[in-house]
Structure formats: C-alpha cells, structure tokens
Amino acid sequence: MGSGRLGSPLGRLLAVAGHDVFFSDADPARAAAAASAAASAADGQARGGEPGQAARFGEVVVLAVGWEEFPAVVAELDGMLAGKIVVDPSNPIGERDGAAVVVAVPGGLTSPQYQQHVLGDVRLVRTFNTKYPNELLELGIAGQRGGARADMPYWGDDDEAKKAVVPLIEDAGFTAIDGGGLSEAL
C-alpha cells in the first residue's frame, strides 16, 4: 500500500524479482501508474487499485504510507489486515512548512512498536526503512543484477513472519540482516 516515493521503487524491485505485486494509493491514478511502470520493467504481474483491494490481495502487505497518514490509513482498512504479515518501511518523519521533521513516537515506544499497537492483530516486520527511496532502487537493482548486495536489516517479534519476509528482502537485491525484535528497531 502506497505508490509514492518508497512504495513505487520497492514494488518495482519485487515485480522484477517475479512477485505478483498490487499497488494501491489514495489516488488510484498514481497506483495505476506505479503498476504500469513496474509491469513494464518486470515483464511481470503488477496491478493497481484501492487500499482495500491491496489489503485483501496477498498474505504479505507492505504498508508504505507516510508516518502522519498511517493512523488514517489503518482506520480506513478497519481490520482488513488482521492476521497478515505487514512490512513496515516507514520512519517517524513528517513535514512542516515543506521541511522534513522527526515526529515524536507516543508512549516511549519504538516506531514499529507503536505501529504494532495501532495495527493490532498483524504480524509486523520492520524493514526497507534504512535507505532513501532512490538509493533503495539503485542498490536493489545492482544486487538483482549480480552486483554487491547492500545489507538490509529487519526486525520483528514474530519469527515465522520474519522468515517469510527474508526472501522478499533477498529478491529485492539485498542481504537480509536480522536486527532482533521490534524494541530494537531503527
């Protein structure tokens, strides 16, 4: 979910690796454009639609939405992600007067712990948050083409969910590095 600066390149990397990718966005035209670009780069399966469709689409959902939009997106989905593996590539960054600012995470939690709390019954894995979007695409493509693979840490409290996400990290062109639980996440 999310076809913007991070969701689009990440979806493209996964589509190039042969995964069936469903892009969604509050703006359906943006989701369709991201899907079209990924499909043409991948000669593979990529489609676009609304967030609810994406929530129902797969067992693993990448929730690539802005930190400040996150609560509204979760409320709109109204439990559709329950039981699913959710990949969280976000960082607590917002925007004020056109500038990026760090947003305080409530309750003394790490940002993925907070998101786990808001999401409820999901199997959260934090990853793809340590690279800028353009860097993610460049490094991922290099790794997919046999070049040096950059490290991509991941964190989670559900070992089975983490094991399910490792192949996605590797397919995107990175070396998966287990960073521990959500309380240890960057």
N, C-alpha and C positions, 0 to 999 in steps of 0.2 A: 504494500500500500504506500502510495506516494510515488509520483513520477517526476520529481523535481531533481535538484542538484545531486542528491545521493541515490535516490531510488532508481533513476534512469540508468546511470552507469552500472550500478550493481545488477540490475535486471538484465542489462545487455551482456555483462560478463557471464551470468548464469545461462542465458539463452545461447550464447556462443558455445558454452560447455555442453549443450544438449538438453538442458532442462526446459520444461514447458512452463513459461512464465506468464503471469497475468498481472498487468499493470493497472493500477487504479489511482484515481485522483479526484479531488472535489470538482475539478474541471475535466469532464470526460474527453474533451478535445486534446488536452495535454496527455492524458493516459493513452489515447489512440496514437498520438504522435510518437510517444516513447515506445509503444509496442511495435509500431511500423519500423522505427529505426532499429530496434533490437532484432526484429524478424529479418530485416534485410541484411544486417551484419552477420546473422547467425544461420541464415537459410533454415531457420527453425521455427518452433512454435512460440509465438508471443502474441498476446491479445490484450486489449484494453477494455475497461469498463468502470463500473462504480465500486466504491469500497465494500459494500455488502456482497457483491459478486466475488470480489477478491477474498473476502473472509471465508466464503463457502468453497472456494476453489481448491485449495490444497491443504495438506497436513502441516506444512510449514508456511508461515506468513511472515514476511519482512515488513515491519511497521516503520517505514522511513518517512516519518512526518516530523515537522518542526516541534521542538520541545513545548512551545507555548500552545500549539494546536492539539497536542496529544490528548488532553482531557476531553476536549470536544469530540475528537475522532472516536475515542473509546466509548463515550456516551452514545454517539450515533450508532455504533455497532451493537450496542445493547446485548452483550453476552455472546455474540456470534463467534468469538474466538475461544470460547470455553473448551478446554481440553487440548487445544492446538499448541504446537511449538511456535513460539513467536520470537523472531530475531529482532533485537533492538539495536540499531546502529546509531542511535541519537546521542547527543550530548546536551547538557543543560545550558544551551546558548539561545538567547533571544535577540531581539532587535529593538533598539531605542534610538530614535532620531536618525535612522539609517546606519547606525553602527552596531556591530555585534557586541553583546554583553553577556557575561556569565549570570545565569539565573540561580538563585538560592534553591536548593532542594529541601522540601519540607521535612521536618521530623528527624534531622540528623542522619538521614539515610543516604546511601549512595544513590545515584540517579536510577540505576536499574532496580534497586530495591523498592524505590518509590513507585516506579512503573509497574513492578510486580504487584504491589499493593493495589494500585488503581485498576489494573487489568483483572485481578482476581485469579480465577481458575485457568491459568495458562502455564505453559512450560517455557519460561523465559530464558533466552540465551543472549547475552550481550556480545556483539562483535561488529566488525566493519566500522567502528567508530574512531579508529586511531589514525585514519588517513583522510586528507582532504579529498573531496569528490574527484577532482581532476587527477590527483595522484593515485587514487584508488583505481581508476580506469587505466591509466598508463602502466602502473605496476602489475595490475591484473592481466592485461594483455601481454606484457612481457613474460610473465610466469606461464600463461597459457601457451605461448609460442616456444617454450623451452628455455627461456632466459632464467636469470636468477629470480628466485621467488622471495618476495618480502615476507616477513613474519606478520601474522595476523592473530593477535590474542583473542581469546574468547573466555567468557565467564558464565557460570550458571550453577544453580543449586540442584538441578535435575540431571544426573549423569547420563541417562538414556537420551534426553533431549540434546545434551552436548554432543554425544556420539552421533546423533542424526545430523547435526549441523557441521561437523568436521568435514564431510565430503563436499558440502557446499562451499566452504572456505577454500578447500583444495581445488575444486573445479573452477572457482573464480580466479585461480592463478596464484594462490598464497600458500604459505606454510602455516598450518594451524598450531597455535601455542596455547595450551591450557593455562589460563591465569588463575583458576580457582573458582570460588563461589562469588555470588553477586555482591557480597560485602567487601570483596577485594577488587571490584571492577573499577576501571578508569572511567 
